[in-house]
Structure formats: C-alpha cells, structure tokens
Amino acid sequence: MDNEKTKGEKNSIIKKLFPIIFGIFAILEYLYFPNHQKNMKATPVYLYFLIFLLGLYLVFFIISFKNEKISDRLGYKSPLYAFVFAILIIYDLLTLKFAVLPLPYFAWLDMIMNSMIADKRFLLESTLASLKLLFTGYFIGAILGIITGILAGYSKKVDYWVDPFLKLLGPIPTTTWIPVVMVLATSLFGGAVFIIGLGVWFQTTLATMTGIKNIDKSYYEAAKTLGANENELVRKIAIPSASPNIFQGLISGMSSACTSLIVAEMLGVESGLGWYITWKSSWADYSSMYGAIIILALTFIIVNMILKKISSKALKWQKEV
C-alpha cells in the first residue's frame, strides 16, 4: 500500500510539472526563436505576461506540498494549464515567428497586449458600460422571471396565461426582437435592457415553473395537515424545493444575457465592448479588436464563476442530505 501511495504521489508531482515545463518552453520560444522578417517589431510585454503566469503557477505548486486541497485541485487542472501554454506557443509560432497567419487579420499576442495597454482607458469605460447594461437587464429579468415562475408553477390560473407566452417565445431567439425594440424604445439603453431582460425572464420563468410543478404533492399535503397556509406552502415548500431549478435558470439566463448584450451593443447601443469590437473591426484594427474579445471572454467567465459559487453555497444543503 505504501509503495502504491508513493507511486501515486510521484505521478501527481510529474503531472504538476507539465505546466512549468511548457511555461519555460513558451518563454524560451519567444526569446530565442527568430521573428519573421515582416514581424520584427516585438516588445517584452508578452514575455512579462508569460513570466507572470509561470510565477503564479509556481506559487500554487509550492503551496500544494502543504495544502492537500490545492494539491488535488492543481493535479486535476495541471494538464489544462499545460495545454494553455502549448496553445500560446503554437499561436506565437504561427503569427510572430512564421507569419503563417498574416497581418492584419491575425495579430500576435505581444501586439494585442500592447494595443490593450495603449487603449486601456477606453477599454475600461467600455467594460463598465457593458457590465452596467448586462446587470441591469439581468436583474430585472431574473426577478420578474422568479416571480412569474413561482406564480405560474403554483397556480393553474396564472399558468393558463403564462404558458402560451412561453411557448410563443421559446422557439424565437431573443436577439430577433432587437430591430423592433430598438425602433420602439425611448432610448437605446432601455431597448437593450429589455432584450437582455426578456431572455433572462424566459429562462428563469421556465426553470422555476418546472421546478415547482415537479414537487411531490405529498409535501403540500403533509404541510397542510400541520396547519400551513398558502403563503407558508409557497415560502417553505415550493421555493426551497425548486431552488436547484431556480439557480439553473439563473445560470442559463446569464448565458442568454451575455449573447443578447453583445448583439445589442453591435447593432444599436453606442457604448460597451460589443460596440468597441464593431468600431475597431470597421477600421481593420484587429489587434485592438482581439484585445476587447479577450476582456469580454474573461469578464463573462468571471461573472459565471461568481454565479456558480453563489449557487453552490446556496445549495450546500443538497450535499449534506
């Protein structure tokens, strides 16, 4: 048993070393592999980025020897981190080093990062504008969706009126309504909020309603025998039992909100990352465009991670049952 345990620990350490090896290769490739003659202009910015990534991983690698939780996490994620470094190496070779993917359509990573630094103030303003629009529409749609879903799931009378709208809106992508809403809305911001909120409302309503309808009726009967009124049945039986579905709807709603946000900004709203991407691409400034896409992707990843963390903590009771 001890030999198997020792062997397993060695394999785990070897696996954790892969990102370090690939990170060093990425640094050496950027430093010592000659640039293509047309791509001679390169700065140390991308090099600093690689060193930062590698240094960050090394910190967690050292901590993992004393922290079992981080060790398990790092062991599980290390192949993915190594793959990220490999992708960075391949892309740098195809752009800066060999120019297989030519300018202006494919900027190398150092050029993209320099464009982001040069335009950092505008990118920050665009990011804040996108977040303001995203969360305004998301919270309005989520709150209305939860309320509608609870009422329609619990009451047959409400379900009679809500269900046809869900069947009507279901097959139609939310972004289809953008041209109509942008014309009818009193402001572009208000129209975009409506489009985002509509998608979130649909996802949240459907998930909440489904969760409540699937609750075992015996729970309600048992609560009634104990003297529970209609209000208590909703608060103490319906909502807690349907909470996994509600959070599932909130997470799905965020994906819908992100898609609607970008389309709305590209077609109508005169601010935000979607608008910035359209503006830069129209001027063939693809390095700045890619920088905005990277920020956009990272923003959505972080938002979804936060939402999943909240969901995990709120539904912690499920794991304890």
Disulfide bonds with the S-S distance in Angstrom:
none
